[in-house]
Amino acid sequence: MGQFTGFTDLVAILAFLGPSTNNLKHLLKFFLCISKEEQLARFKQRLDDPARQWKISEADYQELAYWDDYMAAYEDALRKTSTEYAPWFVIPANHKWVSRAIVSGLVARAIRGLNLSYPEVTEEQRRQKAHDQGQQHDDPIQKGKFHG
């Protein structure tokens, strides 16, 4: 089946996603999925553009014979490595702007879900900051007197 090393990668992912994931708040994983037709169109674009020809080789076309095998392996890997704490999001990626919008929306939703806020600054911390800033004005480097 070509050069696919998925089994080794799958074992590493499963090890990473073991019990330690209970400490994770969010881990978003995205699988950008394009169609075989889109892959062929992108190959053609690379061939037609001299600046991008380095991105394509005969091996890329040979690997297309294994497309269904790759898709089955990806589905299996995604199913086995998707967890409550680290789900996979399969993103349609034939149109880059669509996939970028979807990923951006999912990331934004996850960030909003963190309920982040600025830390509260106590009156003591404010006084200390004002004091520290006052001392900087006495610093010869700050006043330009230091000519190291």
Secondary structure, DSSP 8 states (H G I E B T S, - for coil): -TT--HHHHHHHHHHHTSGGGGG-S---EEEEE--HHHHHHHHHHHHH-GGGGGG--HHHHHHGGGHHHHHHHHHHHHHHH--SSS-EEEEE-SSHHHHHHHHHHHHHHHHHHT--------HHHHHHHHHHHHHHTT-HHHHT----
